[in-house]
Amino acid sequence: MRHQYNLETRCIHGEDRESADHAFGSIPVPIYQAATFSHPGIGESTGYNYTRESNPTRAELERVVASLEGAVDAVACSSGMAAIGLCLELFGAGAHFVCSQDLYGGSVRMFQTIGQERKRTFTYVSTADADLVEKAITEQTKALYIETPSNPTMQITDLEQMSRLAKKYNLFLIVDNTFLSPYFQNPIEYGADLVIHSGTKFLGGHNDTLAGFLCAGNEELAKKIRYLYKTTGACLSPFDSFLVLRGIKTLSVRMEAQQKNALSIAKWLKNHKKIRNVFYVGLKEHPGYEINRKQARGFGSMISFETDTEETARKVLENVKLISYAESLGGVESLITYPMLQTHGDVPKEVRERLGITETFLRLSVGIEHIDDLIADLNQALR
Ligand SMILES: *Cc1c(COP(=O)(O)O)cnc(C)c1O
């Protein structure tokens, strides 16, 4: 897809400047806090009828996100999980999915409960290994479901390889692109059919709004998704649409600043005597470094690491002052989580431990505070 403007400009204006013109010359899009819109005449419409289906504030947000992802269309949902639920609605009973083995815990919960009750089945493999993915494909397989980098062990999956497999076996390629955001990675360019975002994270960027997106790579999927979207109703409110749109205006500067901080922290952690392993895609020794460099413009700002003992891990969580011990990620505030108890609490213990998500495993989302303050905080918490 050819764009008139560069990514940084499209974060602010979308694909073209004219579509962002508003009544009275208002620079930001007004918040159209309306559930319903009157019709000019019988059988006529202003383009908007009822907000479950569409709303001018949300439509602007959707245009911007579709532009950033190079998608035909994007629908804005009330949360990332609502977007994932909507995506699953595209598939009927009997559909089988091959998934990355360390998906976001909420996705695993949805697949293993609601998904299975609706007769869909899921196989989890290391999608970093294309042979394992190919072996897991069956007659019933309808889609590959990927996170790269994965959550929380930061494994990288080769999107071109996945796209080749998807074409060979006539599958949909679905990518949850939350961790790098469209600023650093555009899976549709590499053959993805569907891209999912938790807009709560980098897109919103301020830890203040829940949102989700389902982006379609072609017109046929876009049409089906629009129909499911207005029918199931998990749409983003006009005010929250405004907040996420406002967040996206600074996506480029936030992503760059967060990544810069994350690289410094990853290098610092690597040399700390109480730290065993650091998982950060931006470190050259990361096994997925080269593949990520081929398919993404950056490494992001998510770091996982292992401490020497469980006691150290617990101390870090209890002693951080500037960094908050909280779920979520991607915002301007740095947050640290205990995946074993929080994001991956619902993943079966033996699966969790096989992935290395143990009592010494922590995940840090690096914000835009001054690097010296962040390192000083980690340093005192690790003492
Ligand atoms: C947070 C998250 C989700 C779920 O999004 P919500 O907005 O919390 O519903 C899905 N995938 C990934 C990778 C996430 O980090």
The ligand as a Tripos MOL2 file, in Angstrom:
@<TRIPOS>MOLECULE
LIG
   15    15     1     0     0
SMALL
NO_CHARGES

@<TRIPOS>ATOM
      1 C1         -3.5620   -6.6840   27.0150 C.3       1 LIG1
      2 C2         -3.4660   -7.5810   25.8660 C.ar      1 LIG1
      3 C3         -4.6170   -8.1190   25.2790 C.ar      1 LIG1
      4 C4         -5.9970   -7.8580   25.8370 C.3       1 LIG1
      5 O1         -6.3510   -6.5150   25.7050 O.3       1 LIG1
      6 P1         -7.3550   -5.7670   26.7270 P.3       1 LIG1
      7 O2         -7.3870   -4.3960   26.1530 O.co2     1 LIG1
      8 O3         -6.7430   -5.8430   28.0830 O.co2     1 LIG1
      9 O4         -8.6500   -6.4720   26.6670 O.co2     1 LIG1
     10 C5         -4.4530   -8.9440   24.1820 C.ar      1 LIG1
     11 N1         -3.2390   -9.2230   23.6830 N.ar      1 LIG1
     12 C6         -2.1040   -8.7090   24.2220 C.ar      1 LIG1
     13 C7         -0.7950   -9.0640   23.6260 C.3       1 LIG1
     14 C8         -2.1880   -7.8840   25.3340 C.ar      1 LIG1
     15 O5         -1.0730   -7.3970   25.8710 O.3       1 LIG1
@<TRIPOS>BOND
     1     1     2 1
     2     2     3 ar
     3     2    14 ar
     4     3     4 1
     5     3    10 ar
     6     4     5 1
     7     5     6 1
     8     6     7 2
     9     6     8 1
    10     6     9 1
    11    10    11 ar
    12    11    12 ar
    13    12    13 1
    14    12    14 ar
    15    14    15 1
@<TRIPOS>SUBSTRUCTURE
     1 LIG1         1 GROUP 0 **** ****
